[in-house]
């Protein structure tokens, strides 16, 4: 499962790295999609980091 969590971190950082400049560069309706991608990338990166640091976090 560590590979999956590392992939979540990498994908999240990649989404943030692409989405931040794209949110300012793209035209009106598409900048919202880029901003939402930044939000999803932040959530994925943080979730991957949490699950890497504390593997059984969501197990009751």
Secondary structure, 3 states (H helix, E strand, C coil): CHHHHHHHHHHHHHHHHHHHHHHHHCCHHHHHHHHHHHHHHHHHHHHHHHHHHCCCCCCC
